[in-house]
Amino acid sequence: MQSKRWLLPEGVQETVPPESWRLEAARRALLDLYWRWGYELIRPPLIEYLDSLLTGAGHELDLHTFKLTDQLNGRMMGVRSDMTTQATRIDAHRLAATGPARYCYIGSVLRTRPDEPGGSRSPLQVGVEKFGDAHLHSDLEIVSLMLETLHGMGIERAYLDLGHVAIYRRLVALAGVSADFEPTLFDVVQRKSRPDLDRLAADGRLGASLHDRLATLIGLNGPASVLDAARTALGGIDEGIDHALDETAAMVALIEAHYPDMPLFVDLAELRGYRYKTGLLFAAFAPGLGRELARGGRYDDVGSAFGRPRPATGFSADLNLLAALGDFTDDRPAGGIFAPSDNDDESLLAEIRRLRACGERVVVATPAHPETTGSGCDRILEQIDGTWQVRPLGDRQHG
């Protein structure tokens, strides 16, 4: 029986060959994709001081963050559980960009709890962020790149979900909901629990007008045509709500024009990331999978916490999940060349260097283990008639 000493913590994964090489090939392919779209690679630190890491959007992640004390100065630090805030800090202070700026990143994050039961606490987060442009076409660029990411990973049967946090936010503000009661109300709406919403009204904690509007909001999900019902039920209440509905409709039109075959749904009560998101929300799902493949949205106010308010939009995903679900293949050739061990033979050493420079995988034997077993090679380097030649393994000749 395997010793429990070697068990990994719940929700923490490791990868081994060949999957680890496939995952690395996927990482490289995505970075190449983002580079072709003009995104610059950033590599935020794994750990930061809490007063920076939990600034702005980071407060949403407080419960997800592992915390520890810096033994050099006694300050509290946190292990990153998301890289969005770090990208915002880099844009605001490290690079101090003034115009539109595009960043991409891939790296491990660690969370105290998974996003869903049985999920990972150590995702390999991949994402892109665009700062400095509030135009809807920047959101379209991010959605497009999210879909291209799924395509690049071999995930073809996905559908897109759109929402907008401003509708719920304005309804709550217009009703004057207290800061103490709002988290309770938010939880009910996020879970789309009509019975709980009715219970709050019956207990006198929720006014009839807001109850009716939120009950309507909970039901506004389905094909893009639900926007017509949303305009009928919620239009004209507030300019902010009207603008959110117009913006969502405009995004639907753009996506349908650019991706006419993409199944598209609207969910106006989807509030994931509500505490720091400010506008459009988008997520990609796979049929039969009860969790998101990728998610993102607009978060224009986060930069304010760093002293530089800038429009911002982006998306992120777990590369481990995408690799597990997708048909991405590692295009590197399998096998390799097994070479004999003879450090005194200059011609052999020169040939090994030449083969490796040409991109070949060459495994050199050791005196204690001259056999090819376990090397993963399908060819062998042999000296035939005074020259070093590569031959298929099993077709050995001696010169």
Secondary structure, 3 states (H helix, E strand, C coil): CCCHHHCCCCCCCCCCCCHHHHHHHHHHHHHHHHHHCCCEECCCCCEEEHHHHCCHHHHHHHHHCEEEECCCCCCEEEECCCCHHHHHHHHHHHCCCCCCEEEEEEEECCCCCCCCCCCCCCCEEEEEEEECCCCHHHHHHHHHHHHHHHHHCCCCCCEEEEEEHHHHHHHHHHCCCCCCCHHHHHHHHHCCCHHHHHHHHHCCCCCHHHHHHHHHHHHCEECCCHHHHHHHHHCCCCHHHHHHHHHHHHHHHHHHHHCCCCCEEEECCCCCCCCCCCCEEEEEECCCCCCEEEEEEECCCHHHHHCCCCCEEEEEEEHHHHHHHCCCCCCCCCCCEEECCCCCCHHHHHHHHHHHHCCCCEEECECCECCCCCCCCCEEEEEECCEEEEEECCCCCCC
